[in-house]
Each structure stands twice: as structure tokens, then as C-alpha cells.
Amino acid sequence: MIAPFARHHLRVRVYYEDTDAGSMVYHANYLRYAERARTEALRDLGVPHADLVRDCNLMFVVRRAKVDYLRPARLDDSLDIVTEPLVLRAAAVTLRQDIRGLLGSCAVAEIELACVMLDAPRPARIPPRWRAAFEAMLAARALAEKE
């Protein structure tokens, strides 16, 4: 596993294809940005989702998504998607993802990921490698909050 970090950051640019007729990011695309950021966070932690599928016959699926849309992101904006774990359970993890533009948060998502078996969509315990990565993020976050 890679050295832990409290929060993962991913920069994205808003392209024309991401926007609606008013040049604002279409609401569903915030979820796409969040998905991309979760994928990169796992990769940067040294526990890519592809390894979970290949080595454990498991995958993470979105069980619940709550999104607060706060201000529009617009064509050509640079966004920072900040991902941090909130709660880790045996077969699920809840993440907070803040999609920030130059003026602050555009959308804040709380995403619950469930770990499920590929062959039968039933819950499965999060394997040790992935659990350790999330635990390291939670510990780094707790340490950062004390400082």
C-alpha cells in the first residue's frame, strides 16, 4: 500500500461535452467526476478497483448517493474533486466527495459503496488490503483534524 493521505485530490477540466445548453455542468456529470475521483483515489492508494475484481472476485457498487448542488461549474472551469472516507464498515464504506471550483464547492456528494460478489450481487467483507487503505485514510484524516 502507498503512504496514506487524509484526502485525495483529482483535478478535472470542464469540457463542452460536460455542459448543458447554458454552458453549465449537467447535473449527472458531477457523479461521473466523483466516480473518476474514487477510481483514482483507490489507484493512488495502491489498491485499484481492477485488482479487487481480478484477485478477489469482488467489486464496489454505489449503494446510495446523496448530492447537494451548491453552485454551477461552467465550461472550461478547473475543478478539484476531494475524496475522503467518513465511515468504514465490514462490507461498505461511505465517502464524502467535494467538487470544488474557483469560487468554492459546486457539488458535495456522500457516496456509500458496498462491496459485493461478482457472481451473485450479495454483500461481502471488504478484503484486508482495501480495508487497510481506507483505515489509513481515516487515521490520516483524524491526525490532520487534531493539528
N, C-alpha and C positions, 0 to 999 in steps of 0.2 A: 504494500500500500504506500502511496505517496504521502508526504508530510501533510498533516491536516490543516485545514483552513476553516475559519468560522463561517465565512460566506464566500460563495462562488460568484464571480462576475463574468458576464459574457456581453460583449459589445455587438450590436447589430445596427445596420443601416436600414431605414425605411425606404423601400423601393416603390415605384409606381404600382407594381402588381399587388402590393400590400394595402393599397388605399381604395377608398370608395370614390364616388363622383365628386365629393368635396375635398379630395386630397388628404383626407384623414384616414388613419389606420382603421380598417374594417374590424369590428369587434372580435370576430373569431380568430383573427391573426394574432391577437395577444396570447391566445392559448398555444398557437404554433410557436411563437417566440419562447414561451415558457417551456414547451416540450424540448425545443432545441437546447435551451439552457440546462435542463435536467440531464439530458444526454451528455452534454459536455462536462457537467459537474461530475458525473459518475466516471467519465473517461479520465478527467484530471485527478480524481481520487485514486485512480489505478484499478477501478472495478467497473469496467464498461458493461453496459447492458448486454452487448453481444456475448460476453463471457458467461453471464448469468444464464442466457438461453442455451449456449453451447455446452457448458460444463455442468449445469445443474438441472436443465430441462424446466427452467422456471422463467417467469417474466414479471415485470412490474406493469400493472394496468391502472389507469385512473379510475378510482372508485368514487371519488367526489371532487368536484371543482367549484369553488366559490370565487367569483371575481368581482371586485369593485372597480368600476371605471371612473377615474377621477378627472382626467383632462385628456384631450386628444393628442396623439402623436401625429405628426404630419410628414408628408413627402420629404425625403432627404434628411430627416432628423436622425441623429445618432442616439441610440438607446443603450442603456446599461441594464441588463437583467441580473438582479441579485437574488441568488437562491440560498436559503438557509433552512435547516431542519428545525421543526418545532417539537414534534412528538415521535418517538420510536416505540413501536410495539412489536410483538412477536412476528406478525405477518403483514405489518403495514407501517408506513412512515408518512407523516404529514409534513409538507414543505410550505414555506412562505416564499413567494416569488414576487419581487417588486420590479416592475418595468418602469424605469426612470428615464425621463428626458431632461433636457436642459433646465426646464422650469420645475422639476420635481417628479413625483410619481404620476404616471399616466394610468396605470392599472396595477392593482395588487391582487394576486391570486393566492388562495390557500388550496393546495392540492393534496389529496390523500391518495397515496399509491398503495395498492395491495399487491403482495407477492402471490402469484398463482402458478399452478402447474400448467405446462403447455398442453398436455394430453387431456386434461379434464379441468375446466376452469373452477378449481377449488383452491381455497387459501392454503398457503404453505409458509412455513417459517422462513424468514429472511436468512440466507446462508451466512456463516460466520464472517467471511471476507467482506460482504456488503454491510452487515451489522456493525463490524469494527469501523468501517469507513464512516457510517452515519454517527456512531458513538464518538469518533474522533472529532467530527464537525461540531457535535453538540458540546463536547468538552472544550473545544477551542472557543466556541461562542460564549460559554459560561465564563471562561477565563477573561475574554475580551470585555464582557459586561462588568466584571469586577474592577477592571482597571480604570 
